[in-house]
Amino acid sequence: MSSGGAIESDLTTKARIRNAALELFAAEGVSAVSMRAVAARAGVAVGLVQHHFKTKEGLRSAVEQYIVDRHAAAIGSVPDAGNPAEVAADRDAAVRRMFDEHPALVDYMRRSLLDPGDDNHLLERLTELARAQVVERRSAGTASTTVPVPDQVVRMMVRQLGNLFLQPMIDTMWAQLGGADADKPLLIVRTAATLDE
């Protein structure tokens, strides 16, 4: 498997195909990966990939939905009880742990979200997930209703995804400067105001 690591070892044939696609898309980009390559990586016939996902676009959509579902599960793993700022921080930490455990997701997201030529809907899906979380917290009385929802959504997304995109730049600069790995700075992104304001 790739250095991104296998996502899970559970797996139904459909999930194995999706995970193979995720790893290949993360490593090479969606446009560079054929259905045949995905089939070979998953150890199945290309017809089985087409049976489950129809097209490469269907396969990409399944990969992106899986990423959104993992993100939602990480957020949902933190109870919505207690100090709102602590809940928000715990949810951000849960998302970071999920990314640490699934490097292929991180690689795919970096490639997908930073490539303006890649026509996909992952950012829209993640933004909708964040919006739903904010609206739910506002309804439950655990987030401010005086701050506009868009502000809260953007702040949440920046806190949860900012490290994903900026840490590689820090790593590259640190290596160029000859810094010791043990001393390498770890970026933690905070916004000027928190979700619960």
Rosetta constraint file for C-alpha pairs under 8 A:
AtomPair CA 1 CA 5 HARMONIC 6.12 0.50
AtomPair CA 1 CA 6 HARMONIC 6.39 0.50
AtomPair CA 2 CA 6 HARMONIC 7.39 0.50
AtomPair CA 2 CA 23 HARMONIC 6.78 0.50
AtomPair CA 2 CA 27 HARMONIC 7.96 0.50
AtomPair CA 4 CA 23 HARMONIC 6.74 0.50
AtomPair CA 4 CA 102 HARMONIC 7.38 0.50
AtomPair CA 4 CA 103 HARMONIC 4.99 0.50
AtomPair CA 4 CA 104 HARMONIC 4.47 0.50
AtomPair CA 4 CA 107 HARMONIC 7.46 0.50
AtomPair CA 5 CA 23 HARMONIC 7.81 0.50
AtomPair CA 5 CA 102 HARMONIC 7.28 0.50
AtomPair CA 5 CA 103 HARMONIC 6.75 0.50
AtomPair CA 5 CA 104 HARMONIC 6.53 0.50
AtomPair CA 6 CA 19 HARMONIC 7.33 0.50
AtomPair CA 6 CA 23 HARMONIC 7.63 0.50
AtomPair CA 6 CA 102 HARMONIC 7.96 0.50
AtomPair CA 6 CA 104 HARMONIC 7.76 0.50
AtomPair CA 7 CA 19 HARMONIC 6.47 0.50
AtomPair CA 7 CA 102 HARMONIC 6.13 0.50
AtomPair CA 7 CA 104 HARMONIC 7.39 0.50
AtomPair CA 11 CA 15 HARMONIC 5.66 0.50
AtomPair CA 11 CA 16 HARMONIC 5.82 0.50
AtomPair CA 12 CA 16 HARMONIC 6.14 0.50
AtomPair CA 13 CA 17 HARMONIC 6.20 0.50
AtomPair CA 14 CA 18 HARMONIC 6.25 0.50
AtomPair CA 14 CA 49 HARMONIC 7.83 0.50
AtomPair CA 14 CA 52 HARMONIC 6.49 0.50
AtomPair CA 15 CA 19 HARMONIC 6.03 0.50
AtomPair CA 16 CA 20 HARMONIC 6.06 0.50
AtomPair CA 16 CA 42 HARMONIC 5.85 0.50
AtomPair CA 17 CA 21 HARMONIC 6.18 0.50
AtomPair CA 17 CA 38 HARMONIC 6.75 0.50
AtomPair CA 17 CA 39 HARMONIC 6.82 0.50
AtomPair CA 17 CA 41 HARMONIC 7.91 0.50
AtomPair CA 17 CA 42 HARMONIC 5.21 0.50
AtomPair CA 17 CA 49 HARMONIC 6.76 0.50
AtomPair CA 18 CA 22 HARMONIC 6.14 0.50
AtomPair CA 18 CA 59 HARMONIC 6.77 0.50
AtomPair CA 18 CA 62 HARMONIC 6.86 0.50
AtomPair CA 18 CA 63 HARMONIC 5.99 0.50
AtomPair CA 19 CA 23 HARMONIC 6.22 0.50
AtomPair CA 19 CA 42 HARMONIC 8.00 0.50
AtomPair CA 19 CA 63 HARMONIC 7.45 0.50
AtomPair CA 20 CA 24 HARMONIC 6.20 0.50
AtomPair CA 20 CA 38 HARMONIC 5.88 0.50
AtomPair CA 20 CA 39 HARMONIC 7.95 0.50
AtomPair CA 20 CA 41 HARMONIC 5.74 0.50
AtomPair CA 20 CA 42 HARMONIC 5.48 0.50
AtomPair CA 21 CA 25 HARMONIC 5.75 0.50
AtomPair CA 21 CA 38 HARMONIC 5.40 0.50
AtomPair CA 21 CA 59 HARMONIC 7.35 0.50
AtomPair CA 21 CA 60 HARMONIC 7.70 0.50
AtomPair CA 21 CA 63 HARMONIC 7.27 0.50
AtomPair CA 22 CA 26 HARMONIC 5.90 0.50
AtomPair CA 22 CA 63 HARMONIC 5.89 0.50
AtomPair CA 22 CA 104 HARMONIC 6.90 0.50
AtomPair CA 22 CA 105 HARMONIC 7.40 0.50
AtomPair CA 22 CA 108 HARMONIC 6.97 0.50
AtomPair CA 23 CA 27 HARMONIC 6.18 0.50
AtomPair CA 23 CA 104 HARMONIC 5.69 0.50
AtomPair CA 23 CA 108 HARMONIC 7.69 0.50
AtomPair CA 24 CA 28 HARMONIC 5.84 0.50
AtomPair CA 24 CA 29 HARMONIC 7.19 0.50
AtomPair CA 24 CA 30 HARMONIC 7.83 0.50
AtomPair CA 24 CA 33 HARMONIC 6.74 0.50
AtomPair CA 24 CA 38 HARMONIC 7.20 0.50
AtomPair CA 25 CA 29 HARMONIC 4.47 0.50
AtomPair CA 25 CA 30 HARMONIC 4.77 0.50
AtomPair CA 25 CA 32 HARMONIC 7.85 0.50
AtomPair CA 25 CA 33 HARMONIC 6.55 0.50
AtomPair CA 25 CA 108 HARMONIC 6.45 0.50
AtomPair CA 26 CA 30 HARMONIC 7.79 0.50
AtomPair CA 26 CA 104 HARMONIC 6.07 0.50
AtomPair CA 26 CA 105 HARMONIC 7.36 0.50
AtomPair CA 26 CA 107 HARMONIC 5.04 0.50
AtomPair CA 26 CA 108 HARMONIC 3.92 0.50
AtomPair CA 26 CA 109 HARMONIC 7.65 0.50
AtomPair CA 26 CA 111 HARMONIC 6.67 0.50
AtomPair CA 27 CA 107 HARMONIC 7.03 0.50
AtomPair CA 27 CA 108 HARMONIC 7.43 0.50
AtomPair CA 28 CA 32 HARMONIC 5.97 0.50
AtomPair CA 28 CA 33 HARMONIC 6.77 0.50
AtomPair CA 29 CA 33 HARMONIC 6.72 0.50
AtomPair CA 29 CA 108 HARMONIC 7.88 0.50
AtomPair CA 29 CA 111 HARMONIC 6.88 0.50
AtomPair CA 29 CA 112 HARMONIC 7.82 0.50
AtomPair CA 30 CA 60 HARMONIC 7.55 0.50
AtomPair CA 33 CA 37 HARMONIC 6.34 0.50
AtomPair CA 33 CA 38 HARMONIC 7.27 0.50
AtomPair CA 34 CA 38 HARMONIC 6.48 0.50
AtomPair CA 34 CA 56 HARMONIC 7.75 0.50
AtomPair CA 35 CA 39 HARMONIC 6.17 0.50
AtomPair CA 35 CA 46 HARMONIC 6.44 0.50
AtomPair CA 35 CA 49 HARMONIC 7.08 0.50
AtomPair CA 35 CA 50 HARMONIC 7.92 0.50
AtomPair CA 35 CA 56 HARMONIC 6.47 0.50
AtomPair CA 36 CA 40 HARMONIC 6.15 0.50
AtomPair CA 36 CA 45 HARMONIC 7.90 0.50
AtomPair CA 36 CA 46 HARMONIC 5.40 0.50
AtomPair CA 37 CA 41 HARMONIC 6.14 0.50
AtomPair CA 38 CA 42 HARMONIC 6.13 0.50
AtomPair CA 38 CA 46 HARMONIC 7.84 0.50
AtomPair CA 38 CA 49 HARMONIC 7.81 0.50
AtomPair CA 39 CA 43 HARMONIC 5.91 0.50
AtomPair CA 39 CA 44 HARMONIC 5.07 0.50
AtomPair CA 39 CA 45 HARMONIC 5.68 0.50
AtomPair CA 39 CA 46 HARMONIC 5.05 0.50
AtomPair CA 39 CA 48 HARMONIC 7.81 0.50
AtomPair CA 39 CA 49 HARMONIC 6.29 0.50
AtomPair CA 40 CA 44 HARMONIC 6.22 0.50
AtomPair CA 40 CA 45 HARMONIC 7.31 0.50
AtomPair CA 40 CA 46 HARMONIC 7.77 0.50
AtomPair CA 44 CA 48 HARMONIC 6.60 0.50
AtomPair CA 44 CA 49 HARMONIC 7.58 0.50
AtomPair CA 45 CA 49 HARMONIC 7.00 0.50
AtomPair CA 46 CA 50 HARMONIC 6.40 0.50
AtomPair CA 47 CA 51 HARMONIC 5.99 0.50
AtomPair CA 48 CA 52 HARMONIC 6.27 0.50
AtomPair CA 49 CA 53 HARMONIC 5.96 0.50
AtomPair CA 49 CA 54 HARMONIC 7.20 0.50
AtomPair CA 50 CA 54 HARMONIC 4.27 0.50
AtomPair CA 50 CA 55 HARMONIC 6.13 0.50
AtomPair CA 53 CA 58 HARMONIC 5.11 0.50
AtomPair CA 53 CA 59 HARMONIC 5.26 0.50
AtomPair CA 53 CA 62 HARMONIC 7.89 0.50
AtomPair CA 54 CA 58 HARMONIC 6.13 0.50
AtomPair CA 54 CA 59 HARMONIC 7.60 0.50
AtomPair CA 55 CA 59 HARMONIC 6.35 0.50
AtomPair CA 56 CA 60 HARMONIC 6.09 0.50
AtomPair CA 57 CA 61 HARMONIC 6.07 0.50
AtomPair CA 58 CA 62 HARMONIC 6.25 0.50
AtomPair CA 59 CA 63 HARMONIC 6.28 0.50
AtomPair CA 60 CA 64 HARMONIC 6.16 0.50
AtomPair CA 61 CA 65 HARMONIC 6.08 0.50
AtomPair CA 62 CA 66 HARMONIC 6.13 0.50
AtomPair CA 63 CA 67 HARMONIC 6.41 0.50
AtomPair CA 64 CA 68 HARMONIC 6.29 0.50
AtomPair CA 64 CA 121 HARMONIC 7.94 0.50
AtomPair CA 64 CA 122 HARMONIC 5.82 0.50
AtomPair CA 65 CA 69 HARMONIC 6.02 0.50
AtomPair CA 65 CA 122 HARMONIC 7.88 0.50
AtomPair CA 65 CA 125 HARMONIC 7.93 0.50
AtomPair CA 66 CA 70 HARMONIC 6.14 0.50
AtomPair CA 67 CA 71 HARMONIC 6.18 0.50
AtomPair CA 67 CA 105 HARMONIC 6.61 0.50
AtomPair CA 68 CA 72 HARMONIC 6.09 0.50
AtomPair CA 68 CA 122 HARMONIC 7.78 0.50
AtomPair CA 68 CA 125 HARMONIC 6.80 0.50
AtomPair CA 68 CA 126 HARMONIC 6.11 0.50
AtomPair CA 68 CA 129 HARMONIC 7.58 0.50
AtomPair CA 69 CA 73 HARMONIC 6.05 0.50
AtomPair CA 70 CA 74 HARMONIC 6.21 0.50
AtomPair CA 70 CA 98 HARMONIC 7.57 0.50
AtomPair CA 71 CA 75 HARMONIC 6.37 0.50
AtomPair CA 71 CA 95 HARMONIC 6.39 0.50
AtomPair CA 71 CA 98 HARMONIC 7.54 0.50
AtomPair CA 72 CA 76 HARMONIC 5.91 0.50
AtomPair CA 72 CA 129 HARMONIC 7.13 0.50
AtomPair CA 73 CA 77 HARMONIC 6.00 0.50
AtomPair CA 74 CA 78 HARMONIC 7.43 0.50
AtomPair CA 74 CA 91 HARMONIC 7.15 0.50
AtomPair CA 74 CA 94 HARMONIC 5.34 0.50
AtomPair CA 74 CA 95 HARMONIC 5.36 0.50
AtomPair CA 74 CA 98 HARMONIC 6.45 0.50
AtomPair CA 75 CA 91 HARMONIC 5.12 0.50
AtomPair CA 75 CA 92 HARMONIC 7.53 0.50
AtomPair CA 75 CA 94 HARMONIC 6.40 0.50
AtomPair CA 75 CA 95 HARMONIC 6.46 0.50
AtomPair CA 76 CA 91 HARMONIC 7.90 0.50
AtomPair CA 77 CA 91 HARMONIC 7.83 0.50
AtomPair CA 77 CA 94 HARMONIC 7.46 0.50
AtomPair CA 78 CA 87 HARMONIC 7.14 0.50
AtomPair CA 78 CA 90 HARMONIC 6.68 0.50
AtomPair CA 78 CA 91 HARMONIC 5.92 0.50
AtomPair CA 78 CA 94 HARMONIC 7.47 0.50
AtomPair CA 79 CA 87 HARMONIC 7.46 0.50
AtomPair CA 80 CA 87 HARMONIC 6.45 0.50
AtomPair CA 80 CA 137 HARMONIC 7.84 0.50
AtomPair CA 80 CA 142 HARMONIC 7.77 0.50
AtomPair CA 81 CA 87 HARMONIC 7.10 0.50
AtomPair CA 82 CA 86 HARMONIC 7.23 0.50
AtomPair CA 82 CA 87 HARMONIC 6.64 0.50
AtomPair CA 83 CA 87 HARMONIC 6.20 0.50
AtomPair CA 83 CA 142 HARMONIC 7.98 0.50
AtomPair CA 84 CA 88 HARMONIC 6.17 0.50
AtomPair CA 84 CA 142 HARMONIC 5.57 0.50
AtomPair CA 84 CA 143 HARMONIC 6.58 0.50
AtomPair CA 84 CA 195 HARMONIC 7.94 0.50
AtomPair CA 84 CA 196 HARMONIC 5.56 0.50
AtomPair CA 85 CA 89 HARMONIC 6.17 0.50
AtomPair CA 85 CA 194 HARMONIC 6.89 0.50
AtomPair CA 85 CA 195 HARMONIC 7.20 0.50
AtomPair CA 85 CA 196 HARMONIC 5.85 0.50
AtomPair CA 86 CA 90 HARMONIC 5.96 0.50
AtomPair CA 87 CA 91 HARMONIC 6.10 0.50
AtomPair CA 88 CA 92 HARMONIC 6.20 0.50
AtomPair CA 88 CA 194 HARMONIC 7.84 0.50
AtomPair CA 88 CA 195 HARMONIC 6.72 0.50
AtomPair CA 88 CA 196 HARMONIC 7.60 0.50
AtomPair CA 89 CA 93 HARMONIC 6.18 0.50
AtomPair CA 90 CA 94 HARMONIC 6.14 0.50
AtomPair CA 91 CA 95 HARMONIC 6.28 0.50
AtomPair CA 92 CA 96 HARMONIC 6.34 0.50
AtomPair CA 92 CA 159 HARMONIC 6.85 0.50
AtomPair CA 92 CA 160 HARMONIC 5.45 0.50
AtomPair CA 93 CA 97 HARMONIC 6.19 0.50
AtomPair CA 94 CA 98 HARMONIC 6.23 0.50
AtomPair CA 95 CA 99 HARMONIC 6.30 0.50
AtomPair CA 95 CA 160 HARMONIC 6.60 0.50
AtomPair CA 96 CA 100 HARMONIC 6.16 0.50
AtomPair CA 96 CA 160 HARMONIC 7.13 0.50
AtomPair CA 97 CA 101 HARMONIC 6.17 0.50
AtomPair CA 98 CA 102 HARMONIC 6.22 0.50
AtomPair CA 99 CA 103 HARMONIC 6.06 0.50
AtomPair CA 99 CA 105 HARMONIC 6.79 0.50
AtomPair CA 99 CA 106 HARMONIC 6.09 0.50
AtomPair CA 102 CA 106 HARMONIC 7.00 0.50
AtomPair CA 103 CA 107 HARMONIC 6.25 0.50
AtomPair CA 104 CA 108 HARMONIC 6.04 0.50
AtomPair CA 105 CA 109 HARMONIC 6.05 0.50
AtomPair CA 106 CA 110 HARMONIC 6.08 0.50
AtomPair CA 106 CA 164 HARMONIC 6.88 0.50
AtomPair CA 107 CA 111 HARMONIC 6.20 0.50
AtomPair CA 108 CA 112 HARMONIC 5.84 0.50
AtomPair CA 109 CA 113 HARMONIC 5.58 0.50
AtomPair CA 109 CA 114 HARMONIC 7.88 0.50
AtomPair CA 110 CA 114 HARMONIC 5.78 0.50
AtomPair CA 110 CA 164 HARMONIC 7.28 0.50
AtomPair CA 110 CA 165 HARMONIC 6.48 0.50
AtomPair CA 111 CA 115 HARMONIC 5.98 0.50
AtomPair CA 112 CA 118 HARMONIC 6.52 0.50
AtomPair CA 112 CA 120 HARMONIC 7.55 0.50
AtomPair CA 112 CA 122 HARMONIC 7.67 0.50
AtomPair CA 113 CA 122 HARMONIC 7.41 0.50
AtomPair CA 113 CA 123 HARMONIC 6.63 0.50
AtomPair CA 121 CA 125 HARMONIC 6.22 0.50
AtomPair CA 122 CA 126 HARMONIC 6.15 0.50
AtomPair CA 123 CA 127 HARMONIC 5.96 0.50
AtomPair CA 124 CA 128 HARMONIC 6.11 0.50
AtomPair CA 125 CA 129 HARMONIC 6.23 0.50
AtomPair CA 126 CA 130 HARMONIC 6.24 0.50
AtomPair CA 127 CA 131 HARMONIC 6.09 0.50
AtomPair CA 127 CA 153 HARMONIC 7.23 0.50
AtomPair CA 127 CA 157 HARMONIC 7.40 0.50
AtomPair CA 128 CA 132 HARMONIC 6.10 0.50
AtomPair CA 129 CA 133 HARMONIC 6.27 0.50
AtomPair CA 130 CA 134 HARMONIC 6.22 0.50
AtomPair CA 130 CA 153 HARMONIC 5.69 0.50
AtomPair CA 130 CA 156 HARMONIC 7.00 0.50
AtomPair CA 130 CA 157 HARMONIC 6.97 0.50
AtomPair CA 131 CA 135 HARMONIC 6.13 0.50
AtomPair CA 131 CA 149 HARMONIC 7.29 0.50
AtomPair CA 131 CA 150 HARMONIC 7.71 0.50
AtomPair CA 131 CA 153 HARMONIC 5.56 0.50
AtomPair CA 132 CA 136 HARMONIC 6.02 0.50
AtomPair CA 133 CA 137 HARMONIC 6.13 0.50
AtomPair CA 134 CA 138 HARMONIC 6.08 0.50
AtomPair CA 134 CA 143 HARMONIC 7.30 0.50
AtomPair CA 134 CA 149 HARMONIC 6.95 0.50
AtomPair CA 134 CA 152 HARMONIC 6.84 0.50
AtomPair CA 134 CA 153 HARMONIC 6.58 0.50
AtomPair CA 134 CA 195 HARMONIC 7.80 0.50
AtomPair CA 135 CA 139 HARMONIC 6.12 0.50
AtomPair CA 135 CA 149 HARMONIC 7.44 0.50
AtomPair CA 136 CA 140 HARMONIC 6.17 0.50
AtomPair CA 137 CA 141 HARMONIC 6.19 0.50
AtomPair CA 137 CA 142 HARMONIC 5.12 0.50
AtomPair CA 137 CA 143 HARMONIC 5.29 0.50
AtomPair CA 138 CA 142 HARMONIC 5.84 0.50
AtomPair CA 138 CA 143 HARMONIC 4.68 0.50
AtomPair CA 138 CA 144 HARMONIC 6.17 0.50
AtomPair CA 138 CA 145 HARMONIC 6.04 0.50
AtomPair CA 142 CA 196 HARMONIC 6.73 0.50
AtomPair CA 143 CA 195 HARMONIC 6.39 0.50
AtomPair CA 143 CA 196 HARMONIC 4.23 0.50
AtomPair CA 143 CA 197 HARMONIC 6.67 0.50
AtomPair CA 144 CA 195 HARMONIC 7.43 0.50
AtomPair CA 144 CA 196 HARMONIC 5.24 0.50
AtomPair CA 144 CA 197 HARMONIC 5.15 0.50
AtomPair CA 145 CA 149 HARMONIC 7.98 0.50
AtomPair CA 146 CA 197 HARMONIC 7.89 0.50
AtomPair CA 147 CA 151 HARMONIC 6.84 0.50
AtomPair CA 147 CA 152 HARMONIC 6.99 0.50
AtomPair CA 147 CA 197 HARMONIC 6.90 0.50
AtomPair CA 148 CA 152 HARMONIC 6.60 0.50
AtomPair CA 149 CA 153 HARMONIC 6.10 0.50
AtomPair CA 150 CA 154 HARMONIC 6.11 0.50
AtomPair CA 151 CA 155 HARMONIC 6.15 0.50
AtomPair CA 152 CA 156 HARMONIC 6.15 0.50
AtomPair CA 152 CA 194 HARMONIC 7.56 0.50
AtomPair CA 152 CA 195 HARMONIC 5.33 0.50
AtomPair CA 153 CA 157 HARMONIC 6.17 0.50
AtomPair CA 153 CA 195 HARMONIC 7.91 0.50
AtomPair CA 154 CA 158 HARMONIC 6.05 0.50
AtomPair CA 155 CA 159 HARMONIC 6.14 0.50
AtomPair CA 155 CA 191 HARMONIC 6.01 0.50
AtomPair CA 155 CA 193 HARMONIC 7.55 0.50
AtomPair CA 155 CA 194 HARMONIC 6.98 0.50
AtomPair CA 155 CA 195 HARMONIC 6.85 0.50
AtomPair CA 156 CA 160 HARMONIC 6.14 0.50
AtomPair CA 156 CA 194 HARMONIC 7.82 0.50
AtomPair CA 156 CA 195 HARMONIC 6.52 0.50
AtomPair CA 157 CA 161 HARMONIC 5.72 0.50
AtomPair CA 157 CA 162 HARMONIC 7.50 0.50
AtomPair CA 158 CA 162 HARMONIC 4.87 0.50
AtomPair CA 158 CA 189 HARMONIC 7.25 0.50
AtomPair CA 158 CA 190 HARMONIC 7.74 0.50
AtomPair CA 158 CA 191 HARMONIC 7.27 0.50
AtomPair CA 159 CA 163 HARMONIC 7.58 0.50
AtomPair CA 159 CA 189 HARMONIC 5.32 0.50
AtomPair CA 159 CA 190 HARMONIC 5.54 0.50
AtomPair CA 159 CA 191 HARMONIC 6.54 0.50
AtomPair CA 160 CA 164 HARMONIC 7.97 0.50
AtomPair CA 160 CA 189 HARMONIC 7.86 0.50
AtomPair CA 161 CA 165 HARMONIC 6.89 0.50
AtomPair CA 162 CA 166 HARMONIC 6.22 0.50
AtomPair CA 162 CA 189 HARMONIC 5.98 0.50
AtomPair CA 163 CA 167 HARMONIC 5.40 0.50
AtomPair CA 163 CA 187 HARMONIC 6.06 0.50
AtomPair CA 163 CA 188 HARMONIC 6.28 0.50
AtomPair CA 163 CA 189 HARMONIC 6.11 0.50
AtomPair CA 164 CA 168 HARMONIC 7.69 0.50
AtomPair CA 165 CA 169 HARMONIC 7.74 0.50
AtomPair CA 166 CA 170 HARMONIC 6.63 0.50
AtomPair CA 166 CA 187 HARMONIC 7.52 0.50
AtomPair CA 167 CA 171 HARMONIC 6.12 0.50
AtomPair CA 167 CA 186 HARMONIC 7.09 0.50
AtomPair CA 167 CA 187 HARMONIC 5.96 0.50
AtomPair CA 168 CA 172 HARMONIC 6.14 0.50
AtomPair CA 169 CA 173 HARMONIC 6.25 0.50
AtomPair CA 170 CA 174 HARMONIC 5.99 0.50
AtomPair CA 170 CA 185 HARMONIC 7.46 0.50
AtomPair CA 170 CA 187 HARMONIC 7.87 0.50
AtomPair CA 171 CA 175 HARMONIC 6.17 0.50
AtomPair CA 171 CA 184 HARMONIC 7.39 0.50
AtomPair CA 172 CA 176 HARMONIC 6.18 0.50
AtomPair CA 173 CA 177 HARMONIC 6.16 0.50
AtomPair CA 174 CA 178 HARMONIC 6.24 0.50
AtomPair CA 174 CA 179 HARMONIC 5.35 0.50
AtomPair CA 174 CA 184 HARMONIC 6.65 0.50
AtomPair CA 175 CA 179 HARMONIC 5.97 0.50
AtomPair CA 179 CA 183 HARMONIC 6.99 0.50
AtomPair CA 179 CA 184 HARMONIC 6.66 0.50
AtomPair CA 180 CA 184 HARMONIC 6.37 0.50
AtomPair CA 193 CA 197 HARMONIC 6.67 0.50
